């Protein structure tokens, strides 16, 4: 997720307590991308996610990464007429 740098907690207690891993990267002035995950293999998947979704597939992959159900993804795609732009 994109998050303002000032909103990233300086105390990693929650991450350490729950044996989670964290990846944060510079996005733009004052903003970072923050990923918190449990399983190490997730990091490779995170690195391959599209940054700015342009296709229906990109939207679907990002939505699945955030655990949205297929019905919600379909509704989003239909609402924003993405099917017609392919």
C-alpha positions in Angstrom: 0.0 0.0 0.0 1.1 3.6 -0.5 1.4 5.5 2.7 2.7 8.9 3.8 6.1 8.5 5.4 5.0 10.2 8.6 2.3 7.6 9.1 4.7 4.6 9.1 5.1 3.5 12.7 8.7 3.9 14.0 8.1 1.1 16.5 8.3 -2.3 14.7 6.8 -4.1 17.8 3.7 -5.4 15.9 5.8 -6.7 13.1 8.4 -8.4 15.3 5.8 -9.7 17.8 3.9 -11.4 15.0 7.0 -12.7 13.2 6.1 -10.7 10.1 8.4 -9.2 7.5 8.3 -5.8 6.0 9.3 -4.1 2.8 9.2 -0.4 2.3 10.3 1.5 -0.8 10.5 5.1 -1.8 7.5 6.1 -4.0 7.7 9.9 -4.2 8.4 12.9 -1.9 6.9 12.1 1.5 5.5 8.7 0.3 6.6 5.1 0.6 5.2 1.8 -0.4 4.7 -0.4 2.6 4.2 -4.2 2.4 3.8 -6.3 5.5 3.7 -10.1 5.0 4.3 -13.3 6.8 5.6 -15.9 4.3 9.0 -15.2 2.6 7.8 -16.4 -0.8 5.4 -13.4 -0.8 8.2 -11.0 -1.4 8.8 -12.3 -5.0 5.1 -11.9 -5.7 5.1 -8.4 -4.3 8.0 -7.4 -6.5 6.2 -8.6 -9.6 2.9 -6.8 -9.0 2.1 -4.0 -11.5 2.7 -0.6 -10.0 0.0 1.2 -12.0 -2.7 -1.1 -13.2 -3.5 -0.6 -16.9 -5.4 -3.7 -17.9 -8.1 -5.9 -16.4 -5.5 -8.5 -15.5 -3.4 -5.9 -13.6 -6.5 -4.8 -11.6 -7.4 -8.5 -10.9 -3.9 -9.4 -9.7 -3.7 -6.3 -7.4 -7.2 -7.0 -6.1 -6.3 -10.6 -5.4 -3.1 -9.5 -3.6 -5.4 -7.5 -1.3 -7.8 -10.5 -0.9 -10.8 -8.9 -2.7 -13.4 -11.5 -3.8 -13.9 -12.0 -7.6 -17.4 -10.5 -7.4 -16.0 -7.2 -6.0 -13.3 -7.1 -8.7 -15.9 -7.7 -11.4 -18.1 -4.9 -10.0 -15.1 -2.5 -10.0 -14.2 -3.4 -13.6 -17.8 -3.0 -14.8 -18.3 0.2 -12.9 -15.3 1.8 -14.5 -15.9 0.4 -18.0 -12.5 -1.3 -18.1 -14.0 -4.2 -20.2 -14.6 -1.7 -23.0 -11.0 -0.4 -22.9 -9.3 -3.7 -23.7 
